[in-house]
Amino acid sequence: MVLTGATGTTELMPRWEPHPTESARADELVKLLGLDALTRATWPTMSQGERGRALIARALMPDPPLLLLDEPSTGLDVAAREQLLATVDHLHRSQPELATVLVTHHLEELPETTTHAALIKDGRLIHAGPAQDVLTTERVTECFSYPIEIGHHAGRWHARALPQRPHGDGHATIPDRR
C-alpha cells in the first residue's frame, strides 16, 4: 500500500520494481507511522485506524510539502482516534517542514501541535489565525449559530454545547458565561 504512493496508482504496477531509495522511504514511513508489525497484513484485515495510518504513509511517499487530512478520524473509536492524533503530532515534531491541514467539525480531533485554525460558515471564511485567537467560545458559537463553550486543556481543545434559554418570542439566547 505504501509503495503505491511512489507510482500514484491504487495497486503496484506489473513488472515495476521500486528503486532502492523508494523502498527505503517506504520502510522509513512504515516505521515512523508505527506500522512495523503490519508489513505483511492485508488491507481487509487491517483496522480502520491502521488503514488511516497506512494511507498517510502512502501520501507521504513523494515527500510532499503539504499533507491534507479531511476528517481523518471519521469512523474511528476513541482509542484509534487518539492513536491517529498522536501520529499527526509525531509527524509534525519529526518533520516540522511538512505543513499539515486537518479538516474537522470536532475540536477534540485537533492534534496538540495545532497552531492555526480557520472557521468557515456557509462556505465563507469568517475567522482565521492563531488557534487560541480563533477557537473561542464567541467565535465558534457564531460559526455554528449555536452556543458552544470552548476549552483548551493539556494541549487539546474541547467543545461543549451550552443549554439555551428560550425567549418569549420562540428564539433562544446564549447564556452569559461570565
N, CA, C and O of each residue as an XYZ file, in Angstrom:
712
protein
N       0.827     -1.191      0.000
C       0.000      0.000      0.000
C       0.869      1.251      0.000
O       0.632      2.170     -0.784
N       1.855      1.292      0.858
C       2.698      2.479      0.966
C       3.454      2.729     -0.340
O       3.572      3.872     -0.781
N       3.955      1.682     -0.944
C       4.713      1.844     -2.194
C       3.860      2.374     -3.344
O       4.404      2.959     -4.281
N       2.548      2.187     -3.301
C       1.722      2.734     -4.382
C       1.771      4.258     -4.394
O       1.420      4.879     -5.397
N       2.200      4.862     -3.300
C       2.388      6.311     -3.277
C       3.515      6.763     -4.187
O       3.553      7.920     -4.606
N       4.436      5.856     -4.494
C       5.536      6.198     -5.398
C       5.081      6.220     -6.853
O       5.663      6.921     -7.681
N       4.036      5.448     -7.160
C       3.569      5.363     -8.548
C       2.271      6.124     -8.773
O       1.871      6.354     -9.914
N       1.611      6.515     -7.681
C       0.336      7.217     -7.821
C      -0.769      6.312     -8.330
O      -1.725      6.781     -8.946
N      -0.643      5.023     -8.076
C      -1.646      4.055     -8.515
C      -2.304      3.425     -7.301
O      -1.839      3.602     -6.175
N      -3.377      2.695     -7.525
C      -4.045      2.017     -6.412
C      -3.484      0.621     -6.172
O      -3.758      0.004     -5.142
N      -2.706      0.129     -7.116
C      -2.049     -1.172     -6.973
C      -0.641     -1.044     -7.535
O      -0.359     -0.156     -8.339
N       0.231     -1.934     -7.105
C       1.567     -1.934     -7.696
C       1.463     -2.331     -9.155
O       0.727     -3.252     -9.510
N       2.192     -1.642     -9.980
C       2.113     -1.882    -11.425
C       2.882     -3.157    -11.783
O       3.925     -3.441    -11.195
N       2.363     -3.927    -12.752
C       3.060     -5.140    -13.187
C       4.465     -4.788    -13.705
O       4.658     -3.778    -14.381
N       5.403     -5.615    -13.382
C       6.797     -5.501    -13.807
C       7.497     -4.240    -13.275
O       8.602     -3.924    -13.715
N       6.890     -3.542    -12.366
C       7.527     -2.367    -11.767
C       8.282     -2.809    -10.518
O       7.757     -3.574     -9.709
N       9.461     -2.349    -10.368
C      10.263     -2.614     -9.179
C      10.635     -1.273     -8.564
O      11.128     -0.387     -9.263
N      10.406     -1.113     -7.272
C      10.777      0.165     -6.661
C      12.295      0.336     -6.643
O      13.048     -0.625     -6.487
N      12.709      1.563     -6.805
C      14.121      1.919     -6.678
C      14.493      1.715     -5.204
O      13.643      1.879     -4.329
N      15.730      1.366     -4.923
C      16.126      1.179     -3.511
C      15.802      2.381     -2.620
O      15.481      2.206     -1.444
N      15.882      3.595     -3.163
C      15.535      4.772     -2.344
C      14.037      4.809     -2.046
O      13.628      5.272     -0.981
N      13.219      4.323     -2.982
C      11.770      4.260     -2.742
C      11.454      3.212     -1.683
O      10.622      3.439     -0.805
N      12.115      2.072     -1.769
C      11.913      1.022     -0.755
C      12.341      1.520      0.621
O      11.664      1.274      1.618
N      13.471      2.223      0.665
C      13.963      2.765      1.937
C      12.988      3.801      2.492
O      12.731      3.827      3.696
N      12.446      4.651      1.625
C      11.472      5.669      2.054
C      10.220      4.992      2.605
O       9.702      5.401      3.644
N       9.729      3.959      1.916
C       8.541      3.234      2.378
C       8.810      2.605      3.743
O       7.968      2.681      4.638
N       9.978      1.985      3.907
C      10.331      1.380      5.205
C      10.391      2.431      6.306
O       9.936      2.200      7.426
N      10.960      3.590      5.973
C      11.072      4.697      6.934
C       9.673      5.166      7.372
O       9.433      5.396      8.557
N       8.765      5.302      6.413
C       7.413      5.766      6.728
C       6.625      4.726      7.510
O       5.874      5.068      8.423
N       6.795      3.462      7.157
C       6.117      2.381      7.891
C       6.534      2.433      9.359
O       5.699      2.307     10.254
N       7.821      2.618      9.596
C       8.320      2.698     10.972
C       7.820      3.966     11.655
O       7.345      3.921     12.790
N       7.929      5.100     10.958
C       7.516      6.390     11.511
C       6.049      6.369     11.947
O       5.691      6.959     12.966
N       5.206      5.686     11.172
C       3.777      5.665     11.457
C       3.347      4.459     12.288
O       2.154      4.193     12.432
N       4.306      3.740     12.826
C       4.003      2.644     13.739
C       3.320      1.458     13.086
O       2.477      0.800     13.695
N       3.693      1.189     11.838
C       3.075      0.090     11.096
C       4.012     -1.111     10.947
O       3.722     -2.028     10.179
N       5.120     -1.113     11.668
C       6.131     -2.168     11.536
C       5.538     -3.579     11.622
O       5.891     -4.455     10.833
N       4.651     -3.786     12.568
C       4.092     -5.119     12.793
C       3.089     -5.520     11.712
O       2.616     -6.656     11.696
N       2.767     -4.604     10.818
C       1.723     -4.869      9.818
C       2.266     -5.004      8.400
O       1.493     -4.974      7.443
N       3.565     -5.151      8.250
C       4.127     -5.168      6.898
C       3.575     -6.294      6.036
O       3.581     -6.176      4.811
N       3.105     -7.365      6.626
C       2.531     -8.480      5.854
C       1.008     -8.530      5.948
O       0.383     -9.451      5.421
N       0.412     -7.552      6.612
C      -1.054     -7.529      6.761
C      -1.713     -7.211      5.428
O      -1.144     -6.511      4.590
N      -2.901     -7.725      5.247
C      -3.674     -7.392      4.053
C      -4.683     -6.316      4.413
O      -5.098     -6.199      5.566
N      -5.072     -5.532      3.420
C      -5.999     -4.419      3.643
C      -7.266     -4.863      4.373
O      -7.666     -4.198      5.330
N      -7.915     -5.955      3.967
C      -9.160     -6.342      4.643
C      -8.979     -6.714      6.116
O      -9.940     -6.664      6.884
N      -7.756     -7.089      6.521
C      -7.558     -7.493      7.916
C      -7.109     -6.337      8.805
O      -7.021     -6.490     10.023
N      -6.825     -5.182      8.206
C      -6.370     -4.033      8.990
C      -7.560     -3.283      9.580
O      -8.630     -3.219      8.976
N      -7.356     -2.718     10.768
C      -8.393     -1.897     11.382
C      -8.501     -0.577     10.631
O      -7.627     -0.234      9.834
N      -9.572      0.159     10.888
C      -9.753      1.465     10.241
C      -8.617      2.416     10.601
O      -8.155      3.176      9.750
N      -8.165      2.383     11.844
C      -7.063      3.244     12.266
C      -5.758      2.871     11.585
O      -4.995      3.747     11.176
N      -5.496      1.563     11.459
C      -4.293      1.108     10.768
C      -4.333      1.515      9.297
O      -3.322      1.922      8.725
N      -5.507      1.399      8.700
C      -5.658      1.817      7.299
C      -5.383      3.311      7.146
O      -4.729      3.737      6.195
N      -5.886      4.097      8.087
C      -5.666      5.538      8.033
C      -4.188      5.879      8.097
O      -3.708      6.724      7.340
N      -3.459      5.220      9.004
C      -2.019      5.470      9.110
C      -1.284      5.011      7.851
O      -0.333      5.655      7.410
N      -1.737      3.880      7.271
C      -1.116      3.394      6.028
C      -1.354      4.397      4.893
O      -0.463      4.633      4.078
N      -2.541      4.979      4.841
C      -2.834      5.965      3.793
C      -2.013      7.247      3.978
O      -1.627      7.891      3.003
N      -1.755      7.604      5.222
C      -0.891      8.758      5.476
C       0.522      8.451      4.989
O       1.155      9.286      4.343
N       1.013      7.255      5.298
C       2.344      6.857      4.823
C       2.390      6.883      3.301
O       3.369      7.349      2.719
N       1.348      6.389      2.658
C       1.264      6.391      1.204
C       1.329      7.829      0.662
O       2.040      8.113     -0.301
N       0.570      8.723      1.303
C       0.541     10.122      0.862
C       1.902     10.797      1.038
O       2.229     11.733      0.308
N       2.687     10.331      1.995
C       3.984     10.944      2.272
C       5.115     10.382      1.404
O       6.224     10.916      1.419
N       4.849      9.327      0.661
C       5.893      8.707     -0.171
C       6.610      9.709     -1.076
O       7.840      9.693     -1.119
N       5.906     10.573     -1.795
C       6.621     11.502     -2.686
C       7.208     12.714     -1.952
O       7.676     13.656     -2.592
N       7.185     12.695     -0.615
C       7.746     13.782      0.193
C       7.103     15.131     -0.147
O       7.790     16.074     -0.538
N       5.779     15.209      0.007
C       5.085     16.452     -0.346
C       5.339     17.550      0.688
O       5.695     17.256      1.829
N       5.158     18.803      0.297
C       5.308     19.900      1.261
C       4.064     20.071      2.143
O       4.121     20.724      3.185
N       2.935     19.475      1.715
C       1.660     19.647      2.415
C       0.947     18.309      2.528
O       0.877     17.547      1.564
N       0.417     18.030      3.720
C      -0.419     16.853      3.956
C      -1.812     17.355      4.313
O      -1.984     18.051      5.314
N      -2.800     17.007      3.507
C      -4.182     17.416      3.747
C      -4.946     16.220      4.298
O      -5.019     15.172      3.657
N      -5.510     16.381      5.477
C      -6.279     15.326      6.131
C      -7.720     15.808      6.272
O      -7.998     16.723      7.048
N      -8.624     15.203      5.534
C     -10.027     15.599      5.540
C     -10.810     14.645      6.437
O     -11.107     13.513      6.055
N     -11.134     15.117      7.624
C     -11.850     14.347      8.635
C     -11.263     12.944      8.784
O     -11.961     11.950      8.581
N      -9.969     12.865      9.140
C      -9.287     11.573      9.169
C      -9.749     10.620     10.262
O      -9.477      9.422     10.182
N     -10.438     11.119     11.275
C     -10.842     10.208     12.348
C     -12.288      9.743     12.225
O     -12.814      9.113     13.143
N     -12.937     10.045     11.102
C     -14.291      9.557     10.881
C     -14.293      8.023     10.923
O     -13.492      7.372     10.251
N     -15.178      7.477     11.698
C     -15.304      6.020     11.786
C     -14.367      5.363     12.777
O     -14.387      4.142     12.934
N     -13.536      6.164     13.454
C     -12.600      5.585     14.416
C     -13.184      5.619     15.819
O     -13.919      6.541     16.172
N     -12.851      4.603     16.620
C     -13.237      4.653     18.027
C     -12.275      5.609     18.739
O     -11.316      6.091     18.135
N     -12.530      5.879     20.008
C     -11.744      6.882     20.738
C     -10.265      6.510     20.774
O      -9.411      7.373     20.567
N      -9.945      5.246     21.032
C      -8.540      4.836     21.106
C      -7.853      5.003     19.757
O      -6.731      5.505     19.697
N      -8.503      4.593     18.683
C      -7.915      4.723     17.347
C      -7.766      6.196     16.971
O      -6.787      6.577     16.328
N      -8.736      7.027     17.371
C      -8.628      8.460     17.102
C      -7.405      9.041     17.806
O      -6.649      9.810     17.214
N      -7.216      8.676     19.056
C      -6.086      9.195     19.822
C      -4.761      8.722     19.226
O      -3.789      9.477     19.203
N      -4.716      7.480     18.744
C      -3.501      6.979     18.094
C      -3.224      7.777     16.817
O      -2.077      8.126     16.535
N      -4.266      8.059     16.056
C      -4.098      8.844     14.832
C      -3.588     10.247     15.154
O      -2.677     10.742     14.490
N      -4.167     10.889     16.164
C      -3.728     12.236     16.537
C      -2.300     12.229     17.059
O      -1.536     13.157     16.796
N      -1.936     11.183     17.799
C      -0.550     11.061     18.261
C       0.387     10.913     17.063
O       1.507     11.424     17.077
N      -0.076     10.214     16.030
C       0.708     10.058     14.801
C       0.903     11.409     14.118
O       2.005     11.731     13.675
N      -0.165     12.194     14.036
C      -0.069     13.518     13.404
C       0.879     14.409     14.208
O       1.695     15.128     13.631
N       0.772     14.363     15.532
C       1.688     15.144     16.374
C       3.129     14.689     16.165
O       4.038     15.512     16.057
N       3.331     13.374     16.109
C       4.681     12.836     15.894
C       5.226     13.279     14.531
O       6.399     13.636     14.416
N       4.385     13.256     13.514
C       4.795     13.727     12.180
C       5.245     15.179     12.238
O       6.281     15.541     11.682
N       4.457     16.005     12.916
C       4.786     17.434     12.997
C       6.126     17.643     13.700
O       6.936     18.473     13.288
N       6.342     16.878     14.762
C       7.586     17.052     15.522
C       8.793     16.481     14.777
O       9.889     17.035     14.862
N       8.602     15.390     14.056
C       9.724     14.760     13.357
C       9.980     15.362     11.981
O      11.087     15.253     11.454
N       8.962     15.997     11.394
C       9.098     16.629     10.077
C       8.470     18.021     10.115
O       7.442     18.252      9.479
N       9.083     18.954     10.858
C       8.469     20.280     11.018
C       8.316     21.050      9.713
O       7.538     22.002      9.654
N       9.033     20.663      8.673
C       8.895     21.341      7.380
C       7.622     20.920      6.648
O       7.231     21.568      5.677
N       6.970     19.848      7.096
C       5.734     19.368      6.483
C       4.550     20.158      7.041
O       4.256     20.086      8.234
N       3.883     20.901      6.184
C       2.674     21.620      6.597
C       1.512     20.631      6.580
O       1.392     19.820      5.661
N       0.669     20.702      7.586
C      -0.476     19.801      7.669
C      -1.743     20.620      7.837
O      -1.812     21.513      8.682
N      -2.740     20.311      7.027
C      -4.064     20.920      7.147
C      -5.020     19.790      7.507
O      -5.107     18.790      6.795
N      -5.730     19.954      8.609
C      -6.682     18.955      9.057
C      -8.068     19.584      9.079
O      -8.286     20.597      9.744
N      -8.991     18.991      8.361
C     -10.368     19.473      8.297
C     -11.201     18.638      9.269
O     -11.160     17.408      9.235
N     -11.956     19.316     10.132
C     -12.796     18.593     11.084
C     -13.951     19.472     11.533
O     -13.893     20.698     11.438
N     -14.996     18.830     12.022
C     -16.116     19.527     12.661
C     -16.019     19.402     14.182
O     -16.831     19.980     14.905
N     -15.034     18.654     14.668
C     -14.929     18.336     16.086
C     -13.580     18.809     16.636
O     -12.535     18.278     16.260
N     -13.602     19.786     17.507
C     -12.368     20.340     18.045
C     -11.545     19.297     18.802
O     -10.324     19.425     18.892
N     -12.193     18.278     19.341
C     -11.498     17.225     20.064
C     -10.549     16.450     19.144
O      -9.659     15.741     19.612
N     -10.752     16.595     17.832
C      -9.929     15.890     16.850
C      -8.715     16.691     16.411
O      -7.985     16.266     15.515
N      -8.492     17.835     17.023
C      -7.316     18.639     16.677
C      -6.108     18.126     17.458
O      -6.175     17.973     18.678
N      -5.013     17.862     16.763
C      -3.812     17.412     17.474
C      -3.224     18.533     18.329
O      -3.520     19.709     18.118
N      -2.397     18.160     19.286
C      -1.759     19.136     20.171
C      -0.917     20.136     19.398
O      -0.757     21.276     19.835
N      -0.386     19.735     18.274
C       0.509     20.599     17.507
C      -0.232     21.613     16.637
O       0.392     22.317     15.842
N      -1.549     21.693     16.778
C      -2.329     22.670     16.014
C      -1.883     24.079     16.392
O      -1.882     24.446     17.567
N      -1.509     24.852     15.398
C      -1.058     26.225     15.656
C      -2.042     27.263     15.136
O      -2.174     28.336     15.725
N      -2.731     26.960     14.046
C      -3.647     27.903     13.423
C      -4.976     27.225     13.142
O      -5.053     26.002     13.026
N      -6.012     28.028     13.035
C      -7.344     27.497     12.764
C      -8.110     28.465     11.876
O      -7.800     29.654     11.807
N      -9.094     27.939     11.214
C      -9.993     28.753     10.393
C     -11.408     28.252     10.626
O     -11.641     27.050     10.747
N     -12.341     29.174     10.686
C     -13.758     28.831     10.826
C     -14.463     29.230      9.544
O     -14.322     30.352      9.058
N     -15.224     28.291      9.007
C     -15.944     28.511      7.752
C     -17.429     28.321      8.009
O     -17.847     27.325      8.600
N     -18.214     29.278      7.561
C     -19.663     29.208      7.722
C     -20.302     29.519      6.376
O     -19.971     30.518      5.738
N     -21.210     28.665      5.954
C     -21.899     28.863      4.671
C     -20.909     29.059      3.523
O     -21.136     29.866      2.621
N     -19.802     28.305      3.574
C     -18.819     28.375      2.504
C     -17.917     29.599      2.532
O     -17.115     29.797      1.619
N     -18.039     30.424      3.571
C     -17.228     31.638      3.687
C     -16.299     31.547      4.889
O     -16.688     31.073      5.957
N     -15.088     31.999      4.702
C     -14.142     32.078      5.802
C     -14.568     33.230      6.707
O     -14.656     34.372      6.257
N     -14.832     32.936      7.981
C     -15.256     34.017      8.883
C     -14.180     34.401      9.897
O     -14.154     35.537     10.372
N     -13.293     33.465     10.229
C     -12.191     33.776     11.142
C     -11.019     32.864     10.794
O     -11.209     31.691     10.471
N      -9.813     33.410     10.862
C      -8.604     32.624     10.644
C      -7.460     33.281     11.390
O      -7.402     34.504     11.513
N      -6.550     32.455     11.888
C      -5.383     32.975     12.587
C      -4.881     31.973     13.604
O      -5.198     30.786     13.527
N      -4.099     32.449     14.556
C      -3.612     31.557     15.605
C      -4.784     30.865     16.306
O      -5.805     31.491     16.588
N      -4.628     29.577     16.580
C      -5.730     28.783     17.130
C      -6.331     29.403     18.388
O      -7.552     29.416     18.544
N      -5.495     29.914     19.282
C      -6.024     30.464     20.538
C      -6.864     31.721     20.307
O      -7.694     32.066     21.148
N      -6.661     32.409     19.182
C      -7.450     33.594     18.867
C      -8.746     33.240     18.125
O      -9.741     33.958     18.232
N      -8.731     32.151     17.387
C      -9.876     31.767     16.562
C     -10.824     30.844     17.312
O     -12.042     30.993     17.219
N     -10.275     29.896     18.052
C     -11.110     28.889     18.724
C     -11.550     29.392     20.093
O     -11.083     28.925     21.132
N     -12.458     30.354     20.060
C     -13.018     30.919     21.283
C     -14.500     30.592     21.334
O     -15.117     30.301     20.310
N     -15.061     30.642     22.522
C     -16.488     30.384     22.685
C     -17.308     31.305     21.792
O     -18.235     30.860     21.115
N     -16.965     32.587     21.791
C     -17.722     33.568     20.999
C     -17.658     33.260     19.501
O     -18.684     33.276     18.821
N     -16.480     32.987     18.996
C     -16.321     32.786     17.557
C     -16.891     31.439     17.078
O     -17.489     31.371     16.004
N     -16.713     30.391     17.852
C     -17.266     29.088     17.454
C     -18.788     29.120     17.570
O     -19.481     28.523     16.745
N     -19.314     29.802     18.574
C     -20.764     29.981     18.702
C     -21.305     30.718     17.473
O     -22.339     30.338     16.925
N     -20.609     31.762     17.048
C     -21.011     32.496     15.846
C     -21.002     31.569     14.626
O     -21.931     31.587     13.819
N     -19.966     30.778     14.503
C     -19.812     29.907     13.335
C     -20.939     28.878     13.245
O     -21.476     28.643     12.163
N     -21.295     28.271     14.360
C     -22.317     27.225     14.365
C     -23.725     27.753     14.615
O     -24.698     27.003     14.530
N     -23.832     29.051     14.925
C     -25.132     29.637     15.270
C     -25.801     28.832     16.376
O     -27.008     28.586     16.365
N     -24.981     28.441     17.311
C     -25.450     27.640     18.451
C     -24.430     27.834     19.568
O     -23.231     27.893     19.297
N     -24.881     27.934     20.816
C     -23.939     28.208     21.904
C     -23.009     27.011     22.186
O     -23.449     25.948     22.623
N     -21.732     27.223     21.923
C     -20.716     26.194     22.119
C     -19.623     26.768     23.019
O     -19.005     27.780     22.690
N     -19.396     26.121     24.139
C     -18.329     26.535     25.048
C     -17.034     25.835     24.631
O     -17.008     24.616     24.462
N     -15.974     26.603     24.469
C     -14.691     26.083     24.027
C     -13.713     26.093     25.191
O     -13.671     27.041     25.976
N     -12.937     25.037     25.292
C     -11.902     24.951     26.309
C     -10.620     24.391     25.713
O     -10.619     23.775     24.647
N      -9.546     24.621     26.424
C      -8.235     24.114     25.997
C      -7.535     23.640     27.250
O      -7.284     24.422     28.167
N      -7.216     22.346     27.287
C      -6.596     21.770     28.477
C      -5.561     20.733     28.050
O      -5.832     19.898     27.187
N      -4.394     20.788     28.647
C      -3.314     19.828     28.382
C      -3.009     19.719     26.884
O      -2.740     18.633     26.370
N      -3.055     20.865     26.195
C      -2.700     20.891     24.791
C      -3.806     20.501     23.829
O      -3.599     20.519     22.616
N      -4.973     20.150     24.343
C      -6.058     19.697     23.470
C      -7.282     20.592     23.644
O      -7.553     21.112     24.726
N      -8.011     20.751     22.539
C      -9.223     21.558     22.515
C     -10.427     20.686     22.818
O     -10.420     19.485     22.546
N     -11.456     21.291     23.381
C     -12.723     20.580     23.567
C     -13.869     21.573     23.424
O     -13.716     22.771     23.664
N     -15.004     21.047     23.034
C     -16.202     21.869     22.825
C     -17.377     21.208     23.524
O     -17.472     19.983     23.599
N     -18.261     22.039     24.029
C     -19.452     21.531     24.707
C     -20.612     22.457     24.403
O     -20.513     23.673     24.565
N     -21.707     21.873     23.962
C     -22.906     22.676     23.704
C     -23.455     23.188     25.026
O     -23.495     22.465     26.022
N     -23.872     24.435     25.020
C     -24.465     25.039     26.210
C     -25.982     24.995     26.097
O     -26.528     25.087     24.998
N     -26.655     24.857     27.217
C     -28.125     24.893     27.148
C     -28.593     26.290     26.746
O     -27.997     27.293     27.138
N     -29.642     26.340     25.978
C     -30.193     27.618     25.542
C     -31.394     27.972     26.405
O     -32.174     27.108     26.806
N     -31.522     29.270     26.681
C     -32.692     29.754     27.417
C     -33.688     30.292     26.403
O     -33.354     31.202     25.644
N     -34.900     29.755     26.368
C     -35.870     30.250     25.383
C     -36.355     31.651     25.730
O     -36.531     31.985     26.901
N     -36.567     32.463     24.702
C     -37.184     33.791     24.816
C     -38.688     33.588     24.711
O     -39.150     32.508     24.342
N     -39.425     34.589     25.025
C     -40.868     34.543     24.818
C     -41.236     34.522     23.343
O     -42.348     34.130     22.989
N     -40.306     34.945     22.467
C     -40.604     35.009     21.037
C     -40.234     33.719     20.299
O     -40.278     33.679     19.069
N     -39.868     32.665     21.039
C     -39.524     31.399     20.403
C     -38.063     31.264     20.031
O     -37.624     30.185     19.634
N     -37.292     32.354     20.155
C     -35.862     32.298     19.868
C     -35.109     31.962     21.148
O     -35.633     32.122     22.250
N     -33.912     31.509     20.995
C     -33.097     31.165     22.162
C     -31.976     32.184     22.334
O     -31.523     32.801     21.369
N     -31.544     32.347     23.562
C     -30.410     33.225     23.812
C     -29.256     32.369     24.323
O     -29.453     31.279     24.860
N     -28.079     32.881     24.144
C     -26.891     32.207     24.631
C     -26.683     32.626     26.081
O     -26.665     33.819     26.380
N     -26.527     31.667     26.979
C     -26.327     32.027     28.378
C     -25.053     32.840     28.572
O     -24.061     32.633     27.873
N     -25.085     33.746     29.506
C     -23.897     34.547     29.837
C     -22.952     33.687     30.649
O     -23.318     33.241     31.736
N     -21.742     33.439     30.155
C     -20.779     32.553     30.809
C     -19.717     33.319     31.594
O     -18.660     32.772     31.904
N     -19.996     34.592     31.918
C     -19.001     35.363     32.682
C     -18.992     34.961     34.111
O     -18.219     35.503     34.900
